[in-house]
Each structure stands twice: as C-alpha cells, then as structure tokens.
Amino acid sequence: MKLTDLLNEIEEAELKTNEVIDEIGKFFIVKKPTKGSTKDDIMQEVTVFDEIRMDEVKGCYKQKSDASRVATEAIKEYESMMKEVETAMEEFRGAKKDIEEKKKVAKEKIQSLK
C-alpha cells in the first residue's frame, strides 16, 4: 500500500509541474467560408493550445459578438461572390451557344455556295 501511495504522490507532483498557464484564455476565430458552410461552421471558440491554420482564418476576436458579426458578413460576402460567378458562367455559356449557332449558320452558307 505504501508503494502505491508513493507512486500516486509522484504522479500528482508530475502533473503539477506540467501545468501550463494560459493567461490569454478563450477567444474566437472566424474561418474563411466554403461551399455550404454556415455561421456556426466558420466561427469557433478556441484557446492558444488549439490548432489554428492561418491560411483558413479570416480573423481572431476577443468578443463573441464581434466574431459573430464578421462571420455573418463573411457568409453573405461569399454567397454574393458565388452568385456573381454563377451569373458570369451563365453569360459565358450563352455567348458560347451564340457562337456555336453563328458558326453553324456560316458553315451552312459556305456549303450552299459550293
């Protein structure tokens, strides 16, 4: 019994010496939005000991309300950008279709001249 008590004391002492002091505390990060992401997906509460990839982060905030506001804006901005891309792609497809039709008409005219 005394040996186990001694081992327990040693283990407790090791745990106390390995304690890490965190004076920073919790903060909030807002990640860059991706397709299908929601505000809750891109806003996270973290500490300095969590893995944070700088290339994925839009910003770090001390206040949850600031992070929430930025996350909402980021989602709206992303959705707006995606709508612009979709519109541009529709215009491109329309222009491509028009070119194909004009190409077909020109080819028919050339064939009729031969």
Buried (B, 14 or more C-beta within 10 A) or exposed (E): EEEEEEEEEEEEEEEEEEEEEEEEEEBBBBBEBEEEBEBEEBBBEBEEEEEBEEEEBBBBBEEEEBBBBBBBEBBEEBEEEEEEEEEEEEEEEEEEEEEEEEEEEEEEEEEEEE
